[in-house]
Amino acid sequence: MCSKTLYIWVRLIAATMTYKNIPDARTVTELQHRIAEFDDAIAYKKLFTHFFLPLKSFSFAIIKSGQVAEEVVSDVFMEIWARRKRLLEIDNLQMYMYVSVRNASLRKLQQSKKIATLPLDDLKVDFTSPDPDAVTNLVTHELHEKIMAAIDQLPQQCKIIFKLAKEDRLKYKEISQILNISVKTIDNQLAIALKKIASVLQVPLKSTHRK
């Protein structure tokens, strides 16, 4: 795909997307290899459709503008295609995308507000429709709406960590690098989140284990 065609495709698809479940690490690695080794546009489109909305939601939490968040994520994906021949140099593509979106979002903030760090307590987290399997792992699918209502009551730092861990399926070490916080902080915040959710639902929840 040429740059102009890619730009048009990215913006058109972004405007009409619905949430896709986050693929496992093996699938992401397979897509990464297909893009890098074979210029596989189909693999690139699959990567885009799986990650665009979660990344846009993450960017929106930082910059609080849907339009700018869409531009940030679109630029990151265009950069991935432009540098696809070096894509195999990246050990963890999913974390690379989140870090790239974080950095690009912070640059946007720096341009407008001169903010140099990621203000976790000020993040506005917008949850997409989560993976039903992830919901089932907490309690039961029938309690989906109550869970989402409980999540909405969490403090902002709890909420963004909970989103990245439970909805976007990032590992604790990955979240630690993305948000520049310790794994212990993540562990503690998730424990707080699950305790609050359990209190609202009045049901026992499975305990979390460090990943």
C-alpha positions in Angstrom: 0.0 0.0 0.0 1.3 3.5 -0.8 1.2 6.2 1.9 -1.8 8.0 0.5 -3.8 4.8 0.1 -2.8 3.7 3.6 -3.8 7.0 5.1 -7.3 6.9 3.4 -7.8 3.3 4.5 -6.8 3.9 8.1 -9.1 6.9 8.5 -12.1 5.2 6.8 -11.8 1.9 8.7 -11.3 3.8 12.0 -14.5 5.7 11.5 -16.6 2.5 11.2 -14.9 0.1 13.6 -16.4 -2.0 16.3 -14.5 -3.6 19.2 -12.5 -6.7 18.5 -11.2 -9.1 21.1 -7.5 -8.7 21.9 -5.6 -11.6 20.2 -3.1 -13.8 22.2 0.7 -13.2 22.0 1.2 -16.0 19.5 -1.3 -14.5 17.1 0.3 -11.0 17.4 3.7 -12.5 16.7 2.4 -14.4 13.7 0.9 -11.1 12.3 4.1 -9.3 13.0 6.1 -11.9 11.0 3.7 -11.8 8.1 3.8 -8.0 7.9 7.6 -7.8 8.2 8.6 -10.7 5.9 5.9 -10.7 3.3 4.5 -7.2 3.3 1.2 -8.9 4.1 -1.5 -6.2 4.0 -4.2 -8.6 5.2 -2.1 -9.3 8.4 -1.6 -5.6 8.9 -5.4 -5.0 8.6 -6.0 -7.7 11.2 -3.5 -6.1 13.6 -5.2 -2.8 13.0 -8.8 -4.0 13.6 -7.7 -5.9 16.8 -5.8 -3.0 18.4 -7.2 0.3 17.1 -10.0 0.8 19.5 -8.2 -0.3 22.7 -5.3 2.0 21.7 -7.6 4.8 20.9 -9.3 4.3 24.3 -5.9 4.4 26.0 -4.9 7.6 24.1 -8.3 9.2 24.9 -7.7 8.6 28.6 -4.6 10.8 28.3 -5.6 13.6 25.9 -9.4 13.5 26.4 -10.1 14.2 22.7 -11.6 11.5 20.5 -10.5 13.1 17.3 -6.9 13.6 18.5 -6.7 10.1 19.9 -7.8 8.7 16.6 -5.1 10.7 14.8 -2.5 9.5 17.3 -3.3 5.9 16.9 -3.6 6.2 13.1 -0.2 7.8 13.0 1.3 4.9 15.0 -0.2 2.3 12.7 1.0 4.2 9.6 4.5 4.2 11.2 4.3 0.5 11.7 3.6 -0.1 8.1 6.2 2.4 6.9 8.9 0.6 9.0 7.6 -2.9 8.6 10.9 -4.3 7.3 12.3 -3.6 10.8 9.3 -4.9 12.7 11.0 -8.1 13.8 13.5 -6.0 15.8 10.6 -5.4 18.2 10.4 -8.0 21.0 6.9 -7.2 22.1 4.8 -5.5 19.4 1.7 -5.1 21.6 3.6 -3.3 24.3 5.5 -1.3 21.6 2.2 0.0 20.3 0.9 1.0 23.7 4.2 2.8 24.6 4.2 4.5 21.2 0.6 5.7 21.7 1.5 6.9 25.2 4.5 8.8 24.0 2.6 10.4 21.1 -0.3 11.3 23.4 2.0 12.9 25.9 3.6 14.9 23.1 0.2 16.2 22.2 -0.3 17.2 25.8 3.1 18.9 26.0 2.2 21.0 22.9 -1.0 22.2 24.5 -0.4 22.1 28.3 3.3 21.5 28.7 2.7 18.3 30.7 5.8 16.1 30.8 4.5 13.1 32.8 1.6 10.8 32.6 -1.0 12.1 35.2 -2.7 8.8 36.2 -5.2 10.4 38.6 -6.4 12.7 35.8 -6.9 10.0 33.2 -10.4 9.6 31.8 -10.9 5.9 31.1 -13.4 4.8 28.5 -14.1 1.1 28.6 -15.1 -0.6 25.4 -17.4 -3.6 25.3 -15.1 -6.2 26.9 -14.3 -9.7 25.9 -17.1 -12.0 27.4 -14.5 -14.5 28.4 -12.7 -11.9 30.5 -16.0 -11.0 32.2 -16.7 -14.7 32.9 -13.3 -15.1 34.6 -14.4 -12.5 37.2 -17.9 -13.8 38.0 -20.6 -14.6 35.4 -21.5 -13.1 32.1 -25.0 -12.2 33.4 -23.4 -9.7 35.8 -21.8 -7.8 33.0 -23.7 -4.6 33.4 -23.2 -4.5 37.1 -19.5 -5.1 36.7 -19.2 -2.2 34.3 -21.1 0.0 36.7 -18.8 -1.0 39.5 -15.7 -0.4 37.4 -17.0 3.1 36.6 -16.9 3.9 40.3 -13.2 3.1 40.7 -10.6 5.8 41.2 -8.9 6.8 37.9 -5.6 5.1 38.6 -7.4 1.8 39.5 -9.5 2.1 36.4 -6.7 2.6 33.9 -4.7 -0.3 35.5 -7.8 -2.5 35.5 -8.6 -1.7 31.9 -5.0 -2.5 30.7 -4.9 -5.7 32.7 -8.4 -7.1 32.3 -9.7 -5.7 29.1 -6.5 -5.2 27.1 -4.9 -8.3 28.6 -1.5 -6.7 29.2 0.9 -8.4 31.6 1.8 -6.6 34.8 5.4 -5.9 33.6 4.0 -4.4 30.4 1.7 -2.1 32.3 4.5 -1.2 34.6 6.6 0.0 31.6 3.7 1.7 29.9 2.6 3.7 32.9 6.0 4.0 34.6 4.8 2.5 37.8 6.0 -0.5 39.8 4.5 -4.0 39.5 3.7 -3.9 43.2 1.6 -0.8 42.6 -0.3 -2.6 39.9 -0.8 -5.6 42.1 -2.1 -3.3 44.9 -4.4 -1.3 42.6 -5.9 -4.4 41.1 -6.6 -5.8 44.5 -8.3 -2.6 45.4 -10.3 -2.7 42.2 -11.5 -6.3 42.7 -12.3 -5.6 46.3 -14.5 -2.6 45.3 -16.2 -4.6 42.6 -16.8 -7.5 44.9 -18.4 -5.1 47.4 -20.7 -3.6 44.9 -21.7 -7.0 43.5 -21.8 -8.7 46.9 -20.2 -11.8 45.4 -16.8 -13.5 45.9 -14.3 -12.8 43.1 -11.3 -14.9 42.1 -8.0 -13.5 43.5 -5.5 -12.1 41.1 -2.0 -13.5 40.6 1.0 -11.5 39.4 1.8 -12.2 35.7 
